[in-house]
Amino acid sequence: MPYAQLVIGPAGSGKSTYVQTIFNHCSALGQRRHCINLDPAADQFNYPVTADVRDLITLDDVMEELDYGPNGGLMYCMEYLEDNLDDWLSEALEGFGEDDCVIFDCPGQIELYSQHSCFRTFVDRLRDWGWQTVAVYVLDSTFITDGAKFIAGCLQAQSAMMLLELPHVNVLSKVDLLEDQNVLEPYLWPDHTRLAEELNESMPSEFRKLNMMLAQLMDDYSLIAFAKLDISDEECVADVLYRVDNAIQFGEDADVKTSRDLELGDEQGGPLPEGYYD
């Protein structure tokens, strides 16, 4: 079956940078990834685009013709895509085979992933057509400097997980911009109760009950964990890609071969040749 990554998250979180990084990383290894733009407001790309939703509708046209603002215009664009999804998506995916992987670069309006039907319809259509899809939720790592922002980001990620019902990988982006990456460790598998207690120390007492209830909600579901993405570190990029591919078993035949060869390497008393995994 063919495979897909649906790259979602808030505006400015680094979704397009993620797509560019993964594309470049795979290209350097001689692997193919195909990129499709789903953002009608996009203006430029740093990776080759196989298909572009702007060929169907653009935000600029909607704002000019219907006199909509940017948020209302984007919602209109996505509803228009939903109404014309079968024709546009079937054409965009034409020619892809069972060993192909497509990365969808999505817009940054978070209600699209928490309450609107557009992406649920999109996911359902991919599933109906036999695509194995993983959601990659990208959150700006600078959110950890503000407890309220981080908890809100976690709630958004959990809403997306529950709406889309897909294998899901959460990614903390822009790690390369942090002065000390060690500060990330408590947030990769967050203890929301502890975060809420820290938040209570800096907020008026009337918010304490709400903070603890939100923390309890997150801990009860226990769904949120993060992988960190440092685009300047190839090992870090490879780890994120491994997690994403593993969520949908993309390249599982290669994994089986690797595990057998590891056993063979052990029997022969030595490691596999350098560069074998490439």
ROPA-862754 format. One line per 4 residues: number of its first residue (from 1); their letters; for each residue z, y, x of C-alpha. Coordinates in Angstrom, 3 decimals. Layout:
<recs>
NUM> A> Z,Y,X ~ ...
</recs>
This chain:
<recs>
1> MPYA> 0.000,0.000,0.000 ~ -0.473,3.619,1.148 ~ 2.559,5.721,2.056 ~ 3.612,9.333,1.495
5> QLVI> 6.258,11.824,2.568 ~ 7.174,14.545,0.071 ~ 8.635,17.392,2.152 ~ 10.851,19.532,-0.077
9> GPAG> 13.672,22.056,0.251 ~ 14.527,25.755,-0.105 ~ 12.177,28.530,0.972 ~ 12.360,29.227,4.696
13> SGKS> 14.163,25.988,5.512 ~ 11.444,24.803,7.908 ~ 9.336,22.443,5.787 ~ 5.996,23.475,7.292
17> TYVQ> 7.487,23.344,10.787 ~ 8.671,19.812,10.038 ~ 5.155,18.825,8.936 ~ 3.622,20.398,12.040
21> TIFN> 6.167,18.735,14.331 ~ 5.724,15.269,12.843 ~ 1.928,15.599,12.879 ~ 1.886,16.671,16.532
25> HCSA> 4.384,13.993,17.541 ~ 2.378,11.230,15.869 ~ -0.911,12.556,17.244 ~ 0.510,12.448,20.777
29> LGQR> 1.338,8.773,20.216 ~ -2.131,8.021,18.879 ~ -0.837,7.609,15.329 ~ -2.457,9.224,12.307
33> RHCI> -0.745,11.299,9.654 ~ -2.652,13.215,6.991 ~ -1.321,16.539,5.663 ~ -1.835,17.911,2.158
37> NLDP> -0.656,21.365,1.082 ~ 1.054,21.662,-2.315 ~ 2.160,25.285,-1.910 ~ -0.142,27.693,-3.793
41> AADQ> 1.486,30.617,-1.930 ~ 0.775,29.309,1.597 ~ -1.303,31.607,3.797 ~ -1.764,29.695,7.060
45> FNYP> -1.216,26.280,8.622 ~ -0.480,25.075,12.123 ~ -1.777,21.589,11.356 ~ -5.063,20.283,9.886
49> VTAD> -5.053,20.128,6.092 ~ -6.830,17.232,4.410 ~ -6.493,18.716,0.914 ~ -5.154,22.026,-0.389
53> VRDL> -3.781,22.866,-3.840 ~ -5.141,26.386,-3.339 ~ -8.580,24.959,-4.038 ~ -7.258,24.407,-7.560
57> ITLD> -5.078,27.500,-8.025 ~ -3.476,30.204,-5.870 ~ -0.413,32.351,-6.396 ~ -2.312,35.550,-5.570
61> DVME> -4.853,34.887,-8.323 ~ -2.152,34.178,-10.895 ~ -0.196,37.306,-10.002 ~ -3.329,39.442,-10.178
65> ELDY> -4.844,38.007,-13.358 ~ -1.668,37.411,-15.386 ~ 0.483,40.182,-13.898 ~ 3.241,37.709,-13.020
69> GPNG> 5.850,38.157,-10.337 ~ 6.004,35.720,-7.403 ~ 8.579,33.371,-8.949 ~ 6.982,33.233,-12.378
73> GLMY> 3.561,32.957,-10.779 ~ 4.603,29.985,-8.669 ~ 6.044,28.204,-11.701 ~ 2.779,28.824,-13.541
77> CMEY> 0.833,27.373,-10.605 ~ 2.914,24.215,-10.539 ~ 2.643,23.756,-14.296 ~ -1.116,24.184,-13.970
81> LEDN> -1.127,21.534,-11.243 ~ 0.902,19.221,-13.475 ~ -1.609,19.677,-16.304 ~ -4.533,18.909,-13.981
85> LDDW> -2.754,16.439,-11.747 ~ -4.796,13.307,-12.342 ~ -8.146,14.873,-11.475 ~ -6.959,16.958,-8.521
89> LSEA> -4.661,14.364,-6.964 ~ -7.095,11.475,-7.318 ~ -9.719,13.537,-5.493 ~ -7.207,14.636,-2.814
93> LEGF> -6.203,11.023,-2.140 ~ -9.674,9.556,-2.314 ~ -10.480,7.331,0.642 ~ -6.936,6.645,1.823
97> GEDD> -6.134,3.010,2.468 ~ -3.050,0.829,2.568 ~ -2.157,1.742,6.155 ~ -2.421,5.518,5.689
101> CVIF> 0.503,7.926,5.471 ~ 0.148,11.343,3.825 ~ 2.621,14.196,4.274 ~ 2.822,16.625,1.337
105> DCPG> 3.993,20.128,2.306 ~ 5.675,21.486,-0.841 ~ 6.673,24.961,-2.079 ~ 10.187,26.298,-1.598
109> QIEL> 11.358,27.007,-5.140 ~ 14.361,24.733,-5.498 ~ 14.274,24.457,-9.295 ~ 11.066,22.469,-8.870
113> YSQH> 13.206,19.670,-7.409 ~ 16.261,19.960,-9.623 ~ 15.171,20.678,-13.184 ~ 11.400,21.155,-13.552
117> SCFR> 9.176,18.234,-14.532 ~ 6.283,18.949,-12.149 ~ 7.407,16.941,-9.139 ~ 8.869,14.151,-11.222
121> TFVD> 5.419,13.810,-12.811 ~ 3.875,13.958,-9.333 ~ 6.160,11.208,-8.046 ~ 5.561,9.038,-11.111
125> RLRD> 1.808,9.325,-10.633 ~ 2.018,8.279,-6.991 ~ 4.164,5.320,-8.003 ~ 1.699,4.333,-10.743
129> WGWQ> -1.101,4.385,-8.171 ~ 0.787,2.139,-5.771 ~ 1.992,4.724,-3.246 ~ 5.302,4.137,-1.491
133> TVAV> 6.914,7.587,-1.275 ~ 9.937,9.076,0.489 ~ 11.419,12.512,-0.145 ~ 12.343,14.518,2.958
137> YVLD> 14.755,17.288,1.982 ~ 14.865,19.980,4.681 ~ 17.935,22.224,4.890 ~ 18.423,25.038,7.411
141> STFI> 21.184,24.037,9.850 ~ 22.417,27.635,9.953 ~ 23.885,26.887,6.509 ~ 26.811,25.217,8.268
145> TDGA> 28.073,28.644,9.353 ~ 28.955,29.323,5.703 ~ 30.918,26.674,3.828 ~ 29.769,27.875,0.400
149> KFIA> 26.106,27.796,1.459 ~ 26.411,24.324,2.918 ~ 28.068,22.881,-0.185 ~ 25.405,24.568,-2.338
153> GCLQ> 22.705,23.075,-0.107 ~ 24.245,19.621,-0.495 ~ 24.348,20.046,-4.281 ~ 20.665,21.013,-4.261
157> AQSA> 19.802,17.963,-2.178 ~ 21.745,15.681,-4.505 ~ 20.024,17.210,-7.554 ~ 16.650,16.446,-5.965
161> MMLL> 17.716,12.875,-5.201 ~ 18.747,12.311,-8.803 ~ 15.661,13.960,-10.324 ~ 13.013,12.312,-8.153
165> ELPH> 14.682,8.889,-7.766 ~ 12.983,8.246,-4.442 ~ 14.074,6.914,-1.067 ~ 15.486,10.073,0.423
169> VNVL> 16.138,11.481,3.904 ~ 17.997,14.770,4.306 ~ 17.187,16.738,7.454 ~ 19.066,19.624,9.069
173> SKVD> 16.331,21.757,10.622 ~ 16.326,24.489,13.298 ~ 18.902,22.634,15.373 ~ 17.206,23.982,18.496
177> LLED> 18.382,27.466,17.482 ~ 22.075,26.522,17.582 ~ 24.019,27.510,20.689 ~ 26.193,24.398,20.443
181> QNVL> 24.714,21.356,18.701 ~ 28.059,19.570,18.757 ~ 29.170,21.703,15.819 ~ 26.765,19.657,13.672
185> EPYL> 28.616,16.345,13.960 ~ 31.061,16.858,11.044 ~ 28.147,17.845,8.793 ~ 25.846,14.890,9.375
189> WPDH> 28.040,12.804,7.051 ~ 30.041,15.600,5.412 ~ 33.573,15.284,4.087 ~ 33.243,17.590,1.100
193> TRLA> 36.942,17.593,0.285 ~ 37.735,18.882,3.753 ~ 34.974,21.490,3.460 ~ 36.354,22.640,0.112
197> EELN> 39.862,22.920,1.552 ~ 38.522,25.078,4.383 ~ 36.628,27.162,1.844 ~ 39.766,27.667,-0.234
201> ESMP> 41.455,29.334,2.718 ~ 38.919,32.169,2.657 ~ 38.449,32.556,-1.115 ~ 40.629,33.850,-3.958
205> SEFR> 42.915,31.257,-5.507 ~ 41.026,31.216,-8.818 ~ 38.107,29.443,-7.097 ~ 40.174,26.600,-5.660
209> KLNM> 39.994,24.296,-8.663 ~ 36.222,24.745,-8.923 ~ 35.757,24.081,-5.201 ~ 37.766,20.874,-5.339
213> MLAQ> 35.919,19.656,-8.440 ~ 32.581,20.213,-6.732 ~ 33.836,18.384,-3.653 ~ 35.058,15.498,-5.778
217> LMDD> 31.648,15.290,-7.469 ~ 29.871,15.064,-4.121 ~ 32.316,12.534,-2.691 ~ 32.173,10.369,-5.835
221> YSLI> 28.396,9.996,-5.514 ~ 28.595,9.688,-1.704 ~ 24.842,10.140,-1.347 ~ 24.544,12.987,1.131
225> AFAK> 24.020,12.455,4.838 ~ 21.796,14.323,7.278 ~ 19.585,13.677,10.258 ~ 19.273,16.553,12.697
229> LDIS> 15.882,17.884,13.793 ~ 15.494,19.609,17.139 ~ 11.759,20.216,17.480 ~ 12.142,20.744,21.244
233> DEEC> 13.576,17.226,21.733 ~ 11.032,14.404,21.403 ~ 13.771,11.770,21.070 ~ 15.306,13.704,18.195
237> VADV> 11.910,14.023,16.482 ~ 11.301,10.299,16.996 ~ 14.690,9.480,15.439 ~ 13.944,11.549,12.327
241> LYRV> 10.497,9.961,12.004 ~ 12.017,6.496,12.384 ~ 14.483,7.172,9.563 ~ 11.748,8.496,7.286
245> DNAI> 9.309,5.658,8.015 ~ 12.065,3.068,7.701 ~ 12.990,4.363,4.232 ~ 9.588,3.197,2.957
249> QFGE> 8.956,0.408,5.503 ~ 5.962,2.234,6.934 ~ 4.786,0.338,10.008 ~ 7.145,-2.563,9.297
253> DADV> 4.679,-5.017,10.863 ~ 5.042,-3.137,14.149 ~ 8.837,-3.283,13.805 ~ 8.715,-7.055,13.378
257> KTSR> 6.533,-7.374,16.470 ~ 8.921,-5.172,18.425 ~ 11.976,-7.239,17.456 ~ 10.274,-10.471,18.521
261> DLEL> 9.171,-8.941,21.782 ~ 12.704,-7.707,22.408 ~ 13.884,-11.312,22.155 ~ 11.092,-12.354,24.497
265> GDEQ> 12.076,-9.601,26.925 ~ 15.668,-10.824,26.896 ~ 14.551,-14.389,27.550 ~ 12.492,-13.237,30.500
269> GGPL> 15.410,-11.246,31.847 ~ 13.818,-7.834,31.778 ~ 12.790,-4.895,29.586 ~ 9.388,-4.419,28.012
273> PEGY> 6.833,-2.339,29.920 ~ 7.334,1.434,29.855 ~ 5.390,3.050,27.041 ~ 5.179,-0.211,25.053
277> YD> 6.555,1.385,21.891 ~ 3.849,4.059,21.985
</recs>
